[in-house]
Amino acid sequence: MRNWYRIEAKAQQDVADVYVFAEIGKSYWDDETVTASKFVTDLNALPDAVKTIRVHVNSPGGSVFEAHAIANALRAQRSVKGRAVEMTIDGIAASAATIITSAGSPIRIADNAMMMIHDPIAIEMGPASALRKMADALDGIKNSIIAAYRWVSQKTADELATMMTDTTWMDAAQAIENGLATEIVQGAQVTNCFRPDALARLGVVPDPFRARVEAMAQTPETPPLAQQPAAAADILRLCADADLDLAFAGALVASSATPDQAQARIADEQGIRREATARAETITAICDKAKLPELAQGYIEGAMSVDAVSAHLTVLTAKLDSVEIDGSLAPDRGTTTKARIDVSAVYAERNRMKEKTS
């Protein structure tokens, strides 16, 4: 099993190596991510003799909030426990991973490593008010990221904000120029790799960095996934085309269904809803024919079958008309055909009796 996140105390007892070689934050489809809760627990478990924490980072990013918690925990090691926190970017530090690297001093970057910063993103569905609220939240999140970068960079908040909006990729020299790293070291071979969809979330990779990023998606341990979760926009479009409501679309997005799974579940849901509509229309027609339309909704919501509704209405209308059912005749044992009560015949007989007595 892979082990891309771990903390190792060295034999000399005064140094601990931390390896953040995975996505940041809990994932439903990958149980080997770096979570803040485990990271902080492991930090607190280090022996008091540890004086230096060496953090090695190779991560495409992930949760901003988890990254902030990890970065703050590392800064606390420096300010509260007096430990040195040395940061090394071994492969890539992208997106939320750059928040973690900003907690180090020094921040070393391998001569073949990369960094990338961008605006925070989120998925939101709902009315305009909800989208405006999410936009305000994203602005606040961006400001919190800029604050972390300014722990180490001398650039202004406006300059950093522009770099994020432009989705800025940096090699080792550019990372130092922008103040997000402090020195270049000779790179070592990094063997960990990432799920293709995790790298896809980095967006369009510029030509100078594309080959190195694509190499990180090559996974010799396991074959590449046949399909990744469908994009939320694609699911919303498919549901809209199928005339399915937003609640169903939201549940489908939350389930991380692949495109094939999404189309299959949409087809199943359409079939279920067609059957429900046909059943409701039939029950409504039967109740209208029996001149008891007020009962239709209760039958529909009560999940009664059409046959059960017909049988119940036959008995009910017979009682309402004071028609006695003769049970003295022996059943016809010579046939296996089930007798069905014709509602129209019952009403015809009722009307005939009324005419006879009038």
Secondary structure, DSSP 8 states (H G I E B T S, - for coil): ----EEEEE-TTSSEEEEEE-S-BS--SS-TT-B-HHHHHHHHHTS-TT--EEEEEEEE--B-HHHHHHHHHHHHHHHHTS--EEEEEEEEEEETTHHHHHTT-SSEEEETT-EEEE--------S-HHHHHHHHHHHHHHHHHHHHHHTTT--S-HHHHHHHHHTTEEE-HHHHHHTTS--EEE----------HHHHHTT-S--HHHHHHHHHHT--SSS---S-----HHHHHHHHHHTT--HHHHHHHHHTT--HHHHHHHHHHHHHHHHHHHHHHHHHHHHHHHTT-GGGHHHHHHTT--HHHHHHHHHHHHHHHTT------S---TT--------HHHHHHHHHHHHHHH-
